[in-house]
Amino acid sequence: MGHCAKITIYQSKVKEKLIQLKTYSDWSIYLDKYANGEDAILTIIQNSIFELDAGTTLRFYEKIQQSYTKRKKDIFNKFNRDITISSVKSNNDYILIFRNLNKLLSGLKDFVEIKAIPDDLKKILLQDLDDYIEDLKKRFSKIFINNVEVLSSVKSIGQRTNILNIETQSDLLNLNQSAPRKIIF
């Protein structure tokens, strides 16, 4: 049974990759899913194109803007909740919050850069996102001006990063000095 479940999961992933959005209705469904936080469908959206015509151009522009705006608002609300909770006590807590924000904003930037978005709309959305990121950097740079560790995380907002992001030289030393672990089977 466990083996069959793995095959089923694999087949569903293959099916998702084969989906090509073609109609406005298809796009509308997937844009709503993205706006509601489903990052997994971003690959489907990225690999699809949309042929603009007189009947759907305005609706497609509006749907893209609505999805972008809702997702940006949700990211802001999550960040605002994270930054204002009382359990944030250390530099590491702030660094983690800014890393999460950076990851979420990176996903939003990936959305804005999909092929199907017309260049004029893409330019507007990218400018809005860049302005938003710069505003966040300015505000939090002032707050953490005397805290070098957190300030480096603030300055990295909006930059594409690797999954393993080592913030300081001491982090690198800690990784190198960690004792080898014995694996018990």
N, C-alpha and C positions, 0 to 999 in steps of 0.2 A: 504493500500500500504506500509506504514512504517513497518507493521508487516511482510509482505512478504520479504521485503529487509533484515530484520534481519535473517530470516530463510535462505535466500540465502547465506548471509555472513557466517553463521554457517556451512552450508553444504559445502561451498568451503574450510573452514578451516579443516573440517573433511577429505575431499578428499586429501588435501595436506599431512596430517599425514599418510594417507594410501599409498602414493607413495613410492615405493621401486625401487631404481636405480639398474638395473641389467646389462645393456650392456654398453660398452665403449661409445657408442653414447649418451645414457642417461646421463652418468657421464659428458661427455664433455659439454653438454648443461647446466647442473646445475653448473658445475665448472665455466663456462663462466659467468653465472648469478651472482655467488658469487664474482668473480673477478671484476665485474662491480658494486658492492656495494649492492647487494640484500641479506641482512642479514636474511630475513625471510626463505630463502631456506636452511639455515644452519641445521635446524632440520631434513629436508629430507635427507641431506647428512650424518648427524650423524647417522641416523637410517638405513643406507644402507651399504651393503658390496660389495666388488668387488673381483671376483675370477680372479686372475692373470693367464694368459696363455701366451704361447710363442709369440702370435701375438699382444698382447695388452700391455704387461708389460712395455715396453719402452715408448710407447705413453702415458700410464696412469701416469707414473712417470713424464714425461715432462709436461703433462697437470696440474698435481698437482703443480709442481714447477712454472709454468707460472701463475697460479691463485694466488698462494701465493705471488709471486714477484709483480704482478700487484697490488694486494690488499695492500701490504706493501708500495709500492710506492705511491698509492693514499692516504693512511693514512699519510705518511710523507708529501706529498704535502699539504694536508688539515691542518695539524699541523703547517707547515711552514707558510702558509697563515695566520692562526689564530695568531701565535706568532709575526708576523711582521707587522700586521696592526696597523695603528696609533691610533685606538680607544682603545687600551689596555693601561689603565691608572692606574689601582689600583691592589692591591694584589688579590682582588676577581676576577678580569678579568683573571689574570694568573692562579689562582686556578681552575677556570672553564675550561680554556684551557687544563690544565693538567688532570683534571677529564675526559674530553671528549677524550683526547688521551688515557687515561687508559682504558676507555670503548671500544674504537676501537681496541686497542691492545689485550684486553681480548677476543674480538670476533675473532681476528686472531689466538690467541692461541687455542681457541675452534676449529677452523678449522683444525689446525695442529694436534690436538689430536683426530680427528675422527678415528673410528675403521678401516675404509677401507685403510687408508694410511699404507703401509708396515713399519715395525719397523725401518729399516735402513734409509729410507727417513724421517720418523717422527723424528728420532734422529738428523738428519742433519738440518731439518727445525727448530726444537726446539732450537738447539744450535745457529743457525743464529738469531732467534728471541730474545733469551736471551742475546746474544752479543749486538744486536741492542738496547735493553732496557738498558743494563748496560752502553753503550756508551752515551745514552741520559741522564741517571742519572748523570754520571760523568760531562758531559758538563754543564748541568743546575745546578748542585750542586755548581759548581764553580761560576756561575753567581749569584745565589741567596744565597750565603753562609751567608750573614748577614741578611737575611730575613726569619725568622723562619716559618712564616705562609706558604709562597710559597715553602720553602724548604721541608716541610713535604709533600706537594703535589708531589713534584719532586721525593722524596724517595718512594712514593707509586706507581710510574709508574710500571706497570707489575704485580701488586698484584691484586688478586681478591677482590672486595669490594662489600658491600651491596648496594642496591639502595639508602637507606638513609645513607649517610656517613657524620657524624658530625666531622668536622675538629678540632675544639678547644673546650675547656671547656666553653668559652663564648657563642659559638653557642648553646650548651646544655642549658645554663642558659637562653638564649633568647627564646628557645623553651618552657621551663618551665614557664617563666614569661609572655608569650603572653596571652593577654586577651581572654576569651572565646568569640566566635563570635555568634551573634544572627542570626539564619537562618530564612529568610522570604520567605514564599511560595506564 
